[in-house]
């Protein structure tokens, strides 16, 4: 077992099981830790809906998760010991 944690087994990953299992690219996975609120454009009057950032973008941001996966929490019980080793 490696000490590296992945977004695939993180609790904050908002991808459905089909995307986690069969999708090779992690750019479509969304992380629930980083949410961009809706933005109002006063020129056009349109409101851009809020969205969650990609898991890859959150792993780049050191304040939120970082490349070491500081905010990683297990999604499945089988990864509980990996979480306890990291605490």
N, C-alpha and C positions, 0 to 999 in steps of 0.2 A: 504494500500500500504506500502510495506516495504522499508527501506532505502538501503537495499543490492542490488547491481547491479550484473547482471550475464553476462557472455560472450555471452549468447544466444541472447541478445538484444543489443550487442555492434556493432558499425559501423566497427570496425577493424577486426571483425570475418570474415574469408574468406570461411566459410562453405556454401554449397548451402542449399536451403530451405529444401530439403529432409533430409539432415544430421541434420539440426537444429530441425526439427519437430520429426523425428522418431528415431534418434540415441540417445541412453541412455548415451553412453560414450562421454566425451568431448575431449578425447585424439586425435581424428581424426580432430578436428576443428583447423584451422590454424589462427594465429594472424598476421596481417600485420605490427605490430609495430616492431617485431624482425625478421630480415632477416639475414640468414647466407649466405654470398656470395659463389660463386663457388670456390672450392679448387683444385689446381693442385698438383698431386702427381709426383714428379720428378723421382721416382724410376720406376714406371710402365708407366708413360706418360699419364695416364688417368686423366680426369677432372671430379671431383664429382660435380653434379649440385647444384646450390644454392637452399635453401628451407626456408620456413617460420617455425618458432617454433610453437609448440602446444599452445593453449590458456592456458592450465594448467601450462605449464612451464613459460609462461610470467607472470601469476598471482603469481608465487613464487618469481620472480625477483623483488625486491623492487625498483630498479632504473627505471624500465619500467612501470609496472602497480601495482604490489603489491597485497596483499590480500584485500585491500580496493577498488581496481579498480580505481586508480588515473587517468588513461588515458582513462577511459570509456567514450564513446560518444554514444548518442542514434542512433539506426539504423532506428527506426520508429518514426513518429511524436507523437504517443501516449505516448512515454517516454520522451518527451521534458520537462515536468514539473519536473520529477525526476532529469534531468540533471541540470535544473536551481536551484533546491534546493541544489545541490552539489557544485555549484560555489561559 
